[in-house]
């Protein structure tokens, strides 16, 4: 029986493989049948037109959803590239702006140092900056003088005194940095105003601008050109990013692209199931018209014009369906024969066991019957003895 069961397991695996082969065949054949039926040139479609329309609609839906996934992924990839470019642009623009402010501050210092030369023509644009820078510069000078005194005191102090001085110097250094930053801001703002009002350009064209200021002015113009180019590129990137965002919104992926892609993939999987069902049904129904489940022709055979070789464009497919169905039916029959044999063997073993049990029960019944007869004899003999003993007792009682 173990051998039979192993044989059944092997046949069951072969049956599963054949069923898989038949399902794959249905998928290929059904797709061809639906494709041929969808062709306007097909005068006698092998598949009902309603089913063809359903299939075409599902295929179109699948194609749109697949294209949406591709476009979302492409948009995300492009967005990542643009974000990288934007970070590079922002970094470069930040560096250029820092250099621009530094050159402005340098130009402001140069004009400030030669303010007596430009006071008559620049006082309107730079006068306020000059006064504020002077005030800030004086405050900074006092702080720097205090720093020098603290440095000298640090050299002359002991260990604990040095700790106190270092603490005071740290606070003073921070104050100095703040004043220097304010001074640079005042001068750069003043220089920017001079440029905006055209003073620097007019003075430079007239040849009255000093060499240091002229050099600073040329550097500022060059930096400004680079900054403008970077801003144009940033504006172009923003336009591209807005276009990408619109594309994502069109596909419903603006808020959570990953979730939208997963939704579309789930939808495609469900669509594929429906497509597979229509494809398999179309192939199976067409084959059912000509081939039985056992792989036999429902039209007869021989030379009557009804053999599969006479079925035109789909003769090979019908022959293949006949072969696979025949093999599947054969495997099912073999499995059923073996399973029937196993059931017969099981019943025969049960009958043998039941007969043994019956014989054993008969033997037990015979033994119990003999035992019952023995008990009956014992009861009868005891009754006779009781009567005898009762009579004896009565005679003894009379003699008293």
Buried (B, 14 or more C-beta within 10 A) or exposed (E): EEEBEEEBEEBEEBBEEBEEBBBEBBBEBBBBBBBBBBEEEEEEBBBEEEBBEBBBEBBEBBEEBBEBBEBBEEBBEBBEEBEEBBEEBEEBBEEBEEBBBBBBBBBBBBBBEBBEBBEEEBEEBBEBBBEBBBEBBEBBEEBBEBBEEBEEBBEEBEEEEBEEBEEBBEEBEEBBEEBBEBBBBBBBBBBBBBBEBEBBBEBBEEEEBBEBBBBBBEBBBBBBEBBEEBEEBBEEBEEBBEEBEEBBEEBBBBEEBEEBBEBBEEBBEEBEEBBBEBBBBBBBBBBEEBBBEEBBBEBEEEEEEBBBEEBEEBBEBBBBBBBBBBBBBBBBEBBEEBEEEBEEEEEEEEEEEEEEEEEEEEEEEEEEEEEEEEEEEEEEEEEEEEEEEEEEEEEEEEEE
